[in-house]
């Protein structure tokens, strides 16, 4: 069962690094393209996020991710601004444009099932087929997203070489046309932090600006949050490969990946932008979350203004 709407490395890698001549060429070329709605369904309403942990993750690491998911739909009045919830609510613009004459239910995400698998039953070298198999452990519900998170010692086909994560969909069964959506994100801490955890690690090439301090003091997990945030935005707005995207279908630019390397105003290749800084830890961030956490989230393409929108 082949996945659809995969975020290929040319897009996601540049999106995370935000530097090099390739990024400049991509930025210049995408300005000429129109962000299009391809008439397919979007995920809407109450969405359950099931987490499948493959390999060794510390409880504190799992809390970083689960708190991020909780933050997406937290009450904005209970959090300092700018908030993760504010960032996520901007996704609603896509739904309004897709159905201008129809009322839509506000997007609400919640943490569902958590599957912790520390025994590596499929080994430490995974293929795309393995990822779908792992994703199915979260259940096969239409209004759910199953997120597979692989530990730092797990090698996934294409990881670091061509991608930092991906999202797609797979048939629930051969007896129905319905599909469930899934995301995979790898921990880049030891395999490629300079690629998939920038700007929290020194880049492997391009402008060698000092890395930023990770807001949760974990380069690998804070990098995973960036990737997961980007892929969640892509999953909701382009779940089955026929939603919102620009460029070719097999390498689409989606809600977050259409804004490569942008995290704050003033961003340019090699510079993430003007960010907030925690006075105690020195960590850089742009969003406040649940349990007094702070996160760095990518800019989102605003379909109403045809521009990249940042929280700060």
C-alpha positions in Angstrom: 0.0 0.0 0.0 1.9 3.0 -1.3 1.7 6.2 0.7 0.7 9.5 -0.9 1.7 13.1 -0.4 5.2 12.3 0.8 7.4 15.2 1.7 10.5 14.6 -0.3 13.9 15.7 0.8 14.4 18.4 -1.7 11.6 20.3 -0.1 11.8 19.2 3.6 15.6 19.4 3.8 15.8 22.9 2.4 12.8 23.9 4.5 14.7 22.9 7.6 18.1 24.3 6.6 16.9 27.5 5.0 20.2 28.2 3.4 22.4 27.5 0.3 21.9 28.6 -3.3 19.5 25.8 -3.8 17.2 27.4 -1.2 17.4 30.7 -3.0 16.6 29.2 -6.3 13.7 27.3 -4.8 12.3 30.4 -3.2 12.6 32.4 -6.4 10.9 29.6 -8.4 8.0 29.0 -6.0 7.1 32.7 -6.1 6.0 32.1 -9.7 3.7 29.2 -8.8 0.2 29.4 -7.5 -0.7 27.6 -4.3 -3.6 25.6 -5.6 -6.5 23.7 -4.1 -6.9 20.4 -6.0 -10.5 19.8 -4.8 -9.8 16.8 -2.6 -11.0 16.4 1.0 -9.2 18.0 4.0 -9.1 16.7 7.5 -11.6 18.6 9.7 -13.2 18.6 13.1 -11.9 16.5 16.0 -8.8 14.7 15.0 -7.1 12.1 17.2 -3.3 11.9 17.1 -2.0 8.4 17.9 1.7 8.2 18.7 3.7 5.1 17.9 7.1 5.2 19.6 9.6 2.8 17.9 12.9 2.3 19.8 14.2 3.9 23.0 12.7 7.2 24.0 13.1 8.6 27.5 9.8 9.6 29.3 11.0 13.2 29.2 11.4 13.0 25.4 7.9 11.5 24.9 6.5 14.4 27.1 8.0 17.0 24.7 6.0 15.5 21.8 2.8 14.8 23.7 2.8 18.3 25.2 3.2 19.7 21.8 0.2 17.9 20.5 -1.8 19.0 23.5 -0.7 22.6 22.9 -2.2 22.6 19.4 -5.7 22.8 20.7 -5.1 24.4 24.2 -7.2 27.3 25.3 -5.3 30.4 24.1 -6.4 32.4 27.1 -4.5 30.0 29.4 -1.2 30.3 27.5 1.3 33.1 27.0 1.3 34.5 23.5 2.3 33.8 20.9 1.1 30.3 21.3 1.2 26.9 19.6 -2.6 27.1 19.4 -2.5 30.4 17.5 -0.1 28.9 15.0 -2.4 25.9 14.5 -5.6 27.9 14.2 -4.3 29.6 11.1 -4.7 26.3 9.3 -8.4 27.0 9.4 -8.0 29.5 6.6 -7.5 26.6 4.2 -10.8 25.1 5.2 -12.7 28.4 4.8 -11.3 28.8 1.3 -12.1 25.2 0.4 -15.7 25.5 1.5 -16.6 29.2 1.4 -20.3 28.6 1.5 -20.2 25.8 4.1 -19.6 26.2 7.8 -16.7 24.1 9.1 -15.9 22.7 12.5 -12.9 24.1 14.2 -9.8 21.9 14.0 -9.3 20.2 17.3 -6.4 17.8 18.0 -6.0 15.5 20.9 -3.5 12.8 21.9 -5.1 9.4 21.5 -3.4 6.0 21.8 0.3 5.8 22.6 2.1 2.6 21.5 5.5 2.2 23.1 7.6 -0.4 21.3 11.2 -0.6 22.7 12.0 -4.1 21.4 12.7 -3.2 17.8 10.5 -6.1 16.4 11.1 -4.9 12.8 14.8 -4.3 13.4 16.7 -1.1 13.2 16.6 -0.6 9.5 13.1 0.2 8.2 11.6 0.6 4.8 8.4 2.5 3.7 6.5 -0.7 4.0 7.6 -1.0 7.7 6.5 2.5 8.4 2.9 1.8 7.1 2.9 -1.4 9.2 4.0 0.5 12.3 1.4 3.3 11.6 -1.4 0.7 11.5 -0.7 -0.1 15.1 -2.4 3.2 16.0 -5.7 1.9 14.5 -7.2 2.7 11.1 -9.6 5.5 11.7 -10.5 8.1 9.1 -10.4 11.1 11.4 -7.1 10.2 13.1 -3.4 10.7 12.2 -1.0 7.9 13.3 2.4 9.3 14.0 5.4 7.0 13.9 8.4 8.3 15.8 11.7 6.4 15.4 14.6 6.6 17.8 18.0 8.0 17.0 19.5 4.5 16.4 16.9 3.5 13.8 17.8 3.9 10.2 14.9 4.5 7.8 15.1 4.3 4.1 15.9 7.8 2.8 16.4 9.3 6.3 19.0 12.1 6.2 19.9 11.3 2.5 16.5 12.4 1.1 14.1 13.2 3.9 13.6 14.0 7.6 10.1 12.7 7.7 7.1 12.1 5.5 3.3 11.9 5.5 0.9 9.8 3.5 -2.2 7.6 3.5 -3.0 4.0 3.2 -6.2 2.0 2.6 -8.0 0.8 5.6 -8.9 -2.5 3.9 -9.4 -3.9 0.4 -13.1 -3.7 0.9 -13.3 0.1 1.2 -12.0 3.2 -0.5 -11.4 4.9 2.9 -7.9 5.6 4.0 -6.1 6.4 7.2 -3.4 9.0 7.3 0.0 8.7 8.9 3.2 10.6 9.6 6.7 9.4 10.2 9.4 11.5 11.8 12.9 10.3 12.8 15.1 11.5 15.6 18.1 13.1 13.9 20.2 13.6 17.1 23.1 11.3 16.0 22.4 10.6 12.4 22.0 14.1 10.8 21.4 16.9 13.3 23.0 19.4 10.9 20.4 18.5 8.3 17.2 17.6 10.2 17.6 19.6 13.5 18.7 22.9 12.1 18.8 25.6 13.5 19.6 23.8 16.7 22.8 22.3 15.3 25.7 23.5 13.2 24.8 23.0 9.5 26.8 20.6 7.5 27.3 23.2 4.7 26.4 26.7 3.9 26.7 29.8 6.2 28.2 28.6 9.5 26.2 30.7 11.9 26.1 29.5 15.5 23.3 27.0 16.3 20.4 28.2 18.5 19.8 26.8 21.9 17.0 24.2 21.8 13.9 25.3 23.9 13.5 21.9 25.5 17.2 21.2 25.8 17.1 18.3 23.4 18.4 19.0 19.9 17.0 15.7 18.5 13.5 16.1 19.9 13.2 19.8 19.3 14.2 19.1 15.7 11.5 16.4 15.6 8.9 19.0 16.7 9.7 21.2 13.8 9.4 18.3 11.4 6.2 17.0 13.0 4.6 20.5 13.0 5.4 20.8 9.3 4.0 17.4 8.5 0.8 17.9 10.5 0.1 21.0 8.6 0.6 19.1 5.4 -1.4 16.2 6.5 -4.5 18.2 7.4 -4.4 20.4 4.3 -3.3 17.7 1.8 -4.1 14.4 3.4 -4.6 12.3 0.2 -2.4 14.1 -2.3 -5.3 16.2 -3.8 -5.7 19.0 -1.3 -3.6 22.2 -1.1 -0.1 22.3 -2.6 2.0 23.8 -5.2 4.4 22.2 -7.6 4.5 18.6 -8.7 2.3 16.1 -6.9 5.2 13.7 -6.1 7.2 16.6 -4.5 4.7 19.1 -3.3 5.2 22.3 -1.4 2.6 22.3 1.3 1.4 24.6 4.1 4.7 24.7 5.9 7.2 23.4 3.4 6.3 26.2 1.1 8.1 28.6 3.5 11.6 27.0 3.6 13.8 28.0 6.6 11.5 30.7 7.9 10.7 30.8 11.6 10.6 34.6 12.3 10.4 37.9 10.5 13.6 38.9 8.7 14.6 35.3 7.9 17.0 34.7 5.1 19.1 31.7 4.0 21.2 30.6 7.0 19.2 32.8 9.4 16.0 31.6 11.0 14.6 35.1 11.7 14.0 37.3 14.7 12.9 35.0 17.5 12.1 35.2 21.1 14.8 34.2 23.6 14.2 32.7 27.0 16.1 34.9 29.4 17.0 32.0 31.8 18.1 29.3 29.3 19.0 31.4 26.3 16.9 29.1 24.2 15.2 30.5 21.0 11.5 29.9 20.3 8.5 31.5 18.8 5.5 29.7 20.4 4.4 29.0 24.0 2.8 25.6 24.7 1.2 23.5 27.4 3.0 22.9 30.7 5.0 26.1 30.3 6.9 24.6 27.3 8.3 26.6 24.5 8.7 25.5 20.9 10.1 26.6 17.5 7.6 26.2 14.7 7.9 26.8 11.0 6.2 29.6 9.2 2.9 28.7 7.4 1.9 29.8 4.0 -1.2 32.0 4.3 -3.4 31.3 1.3 -5.4 34.5 1.8 -2.3 36.8 1.4 -0.1 34.4 -0.7 2.8 34.9 1.7 4.6 33.2 4.6 3.2 34.1 8.0 5.2 33.9 11.2 4.2 34.1 14.8 7.0 36.6 15.6 
